Amino acid sequence: RELLQMAQENATATLASLRAEWEADEGRAVQALEELRQALGLSEAPARIECYDISNIQGNHAVGSMVVFVKGVARKSDYRRFRIRTVMGANDFAMMAEVLKRRFGRRGEGGQDESFGTRPDLIVVDGGKGQLNAALQALEEVGVTDVPVIGLAKEHEDIYLPGRPDPIQLARGSQGLFLLQRIRDEAHRFAVSYHR
């Protein structure tokens, strides 16, 4: 009886600890999304964020990845991989454009992937001003002009916004920056694993 009571107390304590951890994680996600809303000048915190990355070796075996985070949490069921079909040689800009055209060109088609019918609140492309401009042009060609798009460059964690010549930076300890880094790193991991 004492052993059973001790096991029950341990289970209760573990559950309380897990609940506190879940609430803290949710609080950090809410804080991160609010920081992004303010820093990027969005009208609402971005609930669904899609991030895109390209992986290749000097243009060979090129692939792209799409990862999705909803309310700061990875939604792996919505991840997608793309084999680059139309670009020969090392041209990350054209590869990014192909991936985005294929993803957003599928909206509304009958029988297509359900996750492609869900519009993101924010698109993040791995890279700087060049990748951002390629993404914006590709999205405009498929008629998507109302979704905010940013580029996240690795070296200094610069955030590039459309129409702004200079990047912005979030504070090094900010939850918003941690979230963007986590999303970008996950897109990179997913692209590299497919490439391999």
ABEGO torsion letter per residue (X at the ends): XAAAAAAAAAAAAAAAAAAAAAAAAAAAAAAAAAAAAAAAGBABBBABBBBBBBBBBGGBGBBBBBBBBBGGBBBAAABBBBBBAABBEBBAAAAAAAAAAAAAAABGBBGBBAAAABBBABBBBBEBAAAAAAAAAAAAAAGBAABBBBBBBAAAGBBBBBGBABBBBBBAABAAAAAAAAAAAAAAAAAAAAAX
